[in-house]
Amino acid sequence: MYPLQNKIALIGGASQGLGAACAHALAAAGATVVVFARTEEKLKKVVNSLPTPLHQEHSYLIIDTTNLIESKKAIQQFIEKIKTVHILINNTGGPAAGLLYETSVADLSTSFESHLLHAHQLVQLLLPGMREAKFGRIINLLSVSIKEPIDDLGISNTIRAGMANWAKTLSRELGPFGITVNNVLPGFTNTERLNYLFTNRAEKAGVTKEAIIKGVENSIPVKRLGEPEELAAAVCFLCGSESNFINGINLPIDGGQIRSL
């Protein structure tokens, strides 16, 4: 009834949006959830709202993914108390929009550190516990842009694609230890981040945000935006034992939007 009973899940970017939705889904499935982000007030609200069907004690960590040194200290202190984290959901807020050729080296470097390097550091810190437990789930929330780059999201297209190859490599290296690594690729999903992007796009085009949304919805075969809970349900499945033989995949949750295979 509770497929994630006795499992501990660490979820990034969980103060809102997709991360918060994943936290709710995993908690409802019986996992003890630890969420992290930068804003303590939002994290408290998320933790207080999480279901506790098995009387789990959920908690949060304040972590800034742009500061690798401080983040490492926080995770090390956390591991000393918890010992084993069975599930890691790598999720970081998307980089700023803009044309890639206008992007500075400094901005690319910052995004590379806060996304790929931070995720890599987390995996290395949590790996001993997963290996000892002979069970691990590493799931990265990336983007459909790893298959089809999205206009005006140059940094995101670049960094997400790098993470996809990083994850595929890890899936082959860690599979023998009972640890799977998979990527979930959100399409246009109804989140604060998407609202921000639509607002920017509308301002640049000189049209209403509603017009932008309608145009996007028409480009999706199911004719609507996705909901965070729909993506979270797929993530929850990948975390359970029924997905033991699913490893190294890129799973689009996009209503059929992308045209590539």
C-alpha positions in Angstrom: 0.0 0.0 0.0 2.9 2.3 0.7 5.6 1.4 -1.8 8.2 3.8 -0.4 7.8 2.8 3.3 11.1 3.0 5.2 12.7 5.0 2.4 14.3 8.4 2.9 14.1 10.9 0.0 16.1 14.0 -0.5 14.4 16.5 -2.9 16.0 19.6 -4.3 14.3 22.8 -5.4 11.3 21.7 -3.3 10.1 25.0 -1.9 7.6 25.2 -4.8 6.7 23.8 -8.2 7.8 20.4 -9.4 10.0 19.8 -6.4 7.2 20.4 -4.0 4.9 18.2 -6.0 7.4 15.4 -5.9 7.7 15.8 -2.2 4.0 15.4 -1.8 3.8 12.3 -4.0 6.7 10.5 -2.3 5.4 11.3 1.2 2.0 10.0 0.3 3.7 6.8 -0.9 5.3 6.4 2.6 8.7 7.9 2.2 10.3 10.2 4.8 11.0 13.3 2.9 13.7 15.9 3.3 13.3 19.0 1.1 15.9 21.6 0.4 16.1 25.0 -1.2 17.2 28.5 -0.2 14.0 30.0 1.3 13.3 28.7 4.8 9.7 30.1 5.0 8.6 28.3 1.9 10.3 25.1 3.0 8.5 25.2 6.3 5.1 25.5 4.5 5.9 22.6 2.3 7.0 20.3 5.1 3.9 21.2 7.1 1.7 20.3 4.2 3.2 16.9 3.4 1.1 13.8 4.1 2.2 11.5 6.9 0.3 8.2 6.4 3.0 6.3 8.3 3.6 9.1 10.8 6.8 10.1 9.0 8.8 13.0 10.4 9.5 15.2 7.3 12.2 17.9 7.5 14.0 20.5 5.4 17.5 21.8 4.8 18.5 25.3 3.7 20.9 24.9 0.8 22.1 27.3 -1.9 23.1 25.2 -4.9 25.4 28.0 -6.1 27.6 27.6 -3.1 29.2 24.1 -3.4 31.4 24.4 -0.2 28.5 25.4 2.1 26.2 22.9 0.4 28.7 20.1 1.0 29.0 21.0 4.7 25.2 20.9 5.1 24.8 17.6 3.4 27.6 16.0 5.4 26.1 17.1 8.6 22.8 15.7 7.5 24.2 12.4 6.5 25.9 12.0 9.9 22.4 12.0 11.4 20.5 10.1 8.7 23.2 7.7 7.5 21.3 6.5 4.4 19.3 8.4 1.8 17.6 6.0 -0.6 16.2 8.5 -3.1 17.7 11.6 -4.5 15.7 14.0 -6.7 18.0 16.5 -8.4 15.9 19.5 -9.2 17.3 23.1 -9.6 15.5 26.2 -10.7 16.0 26.9 -14.4 18.7 29.4 -15.6 17.8 32.8 -16.9 16.3 33.0 -20.3 18.3 34.5 -23.2 20.2 33.8 -26.4 23.2 31.6 -26.0 25.6 33.7 -28.1 24.9 36.6 -25.8 25.5 34.6 -22.6 28.7 35.4 -20.7 31.2 32.7 -19.7 30.6 33.7 -16.0 26.8 33.0 -16.4 27.5 29.6 -18.0 30.0 28.7 -15.3 27.5 29.6 -12.5 24.8 27.5 -14.0 27.2 24.6 -14.6 28.2 24.7 -10.9 24.7 25.0 -9.5 23.2 22.3 -11.7 25.7 19.6 -12.8 28.5 20.1 -10.3 26.1 20.3 -7.4 24.2 17.2 -8.5 27.5 15.3 -8.9 28.6 16.4 -5.4 25.3 15.1 -3.9 25.6 11.8 -5.6 29.2 11.3 -4.3 28.1 12.2 -0.8 25.0 9.9 -0.8 26.5 7.0 -2.7 28.1 5.1 0.2 24.7 4.8 2.0 23.0 3.7 -1.2 25.6 1.1 -1.9 25.4 -0.2 1.7 21.6 -0.4 1.4 21.9 -2.1 -2.1 19.2 0.3 -3.2 19.2 3.7 -4.7 17.2 6.0 -6.9 18.7 9.0 -8.5 16.2 11.0 -10.6 17.0 14.2 -12.4 14.3 16.7 -13.3 15.7 18.1 -16.6 13.7 19.3 -19.6 12.5 18.2 -23.0 15.1 20.6 -24.3 17.7 17.8 -24.1 15.9 16.3 -27.1 14.7 19.5 -28.8 16.4 22.7 -27.7 13.9 25.5 -26.8 14.3 28.9 -28.2 15.6 31.6 -25.9 16.7 29.1 -23.3 20.3 28.8 -24.4 21.9 28.2 -21.0 19.3 25.7 -20.0 19.5 23.8 -23.3 23.3 23.5 -22.8 23.4 22.6 -19.1 20.5 20.1 -19.2 22.0 18.2 -22.1 25.2 17.9 -20.2 23.4 16.5 -17.2 21.6 14.0 -19.4 24.9 12.5 -20.5 26.3 12.7 -17.0 23.2 10.7 -15.8 23.4 8.1 -18.6 27.1 7.5 -17.7 26.2 7.1 -14.0 23.4 4.7 -14.8 25.8 2.3 -16.3 28.4 2.7 -13.5 25.9 2.4 -10.6 23.5 -0.2 -11.9 25.5 -3.2 -10.5 25.0 -1.8 -7.0 21.2 -1.7 -7.2 21.2 2.0 -7.9 19.2 3.3 -10.9 19.7 6.7 -12.5 16.9 8.2 -14.7 15.9 11.6 -16.1 12.4 13.0 -16.2 11.8 15.6 -18.8 9.1 18.1 -18.1 7.4 19.8 -21.0 5.3 22.9 -20.5 4.1 22.4 -16.9 1.9 24.8 -14.9 4.5 26.2 -12.5 5.8 29.5 -11.2 8.8 29.2 -13.5 6.7 28.7 -16.6 4.5 31.7 -15.6 7.7 33.8 -15.4 8.9 32.6 -18.8 5.5 33.3 -20.4 5.4 36.8 -18.9 8.9 37.6 -20.4 8.0 36.1 -23.7 4.8 38.2 -23.9 6.6 41.4 -23.0 9.2 40.8 -25.8 6.5 40.0 -28.3 4.2 42.8 -27.3 1.3 40.5 -26.8 -0.7 39.3 -23.8 0.5 36.4 -21.6 -2.8 34.7 -22.4 -2.0 34.7 -26.1 1.3 33.1 -25.4 -0.3 30.4 -23.3 -2.9 29.7 -25.9 -0.2 29.4 -28.6 1.8 26.9 -26.5 -1.3 24.9 -25.6 -2.1 24.6 -29.3 1.4 23.2 -30.0 0.8 20.3 -27.5 -1.3 17.3 -28.8 -3.4 17.1 -25.6 -4.1 20.9 -25.9 -3.2 21.9 -22.4 -0.4 22.5 -20.0 0.8 19.8 -17.7 0.3 19.8 -14.0 3.1 19.3 -11.5 1.2 16.3 -9.9 1.3 14.5 -13.2 5.0 14.6 -13.4 5.3 13.8 -9.7 3.3 10.6 -10.2 5.9 9.4 -12.8 8.8 10.3 -10.5 7.1 8.3 -7.6 6.8 5.2 -9.8 10.5 5.4 -10.8 11.4 5.5 -7.1 9.7 2.2 -6.2 10.8 -1.4 -6.5 8.5 -2.0 -9.5 10.9 0.1 -11.6 14.0 -1.9 -10.7 14.7 -2.7 -14.4 14.2 0.9 -15.6 17.6 2.5 -15.7 19.3 5.2 -17.8 16.1 6.6 -19.5 14.9 10.0 -20.5 11.2 10.1 -19.8 9.3 13.1 -21.4 6.2 14.2 -19.5 5.0 16.6 -22.1 1.6 15.7 -23.5 3.3 14.5 -26.7 4.8 17.9 -27.5 8.3 16.9 -28.7 8.5 15.4 -32.2 11.7 13.4 -31.8 11.7 9.7 -30.7 
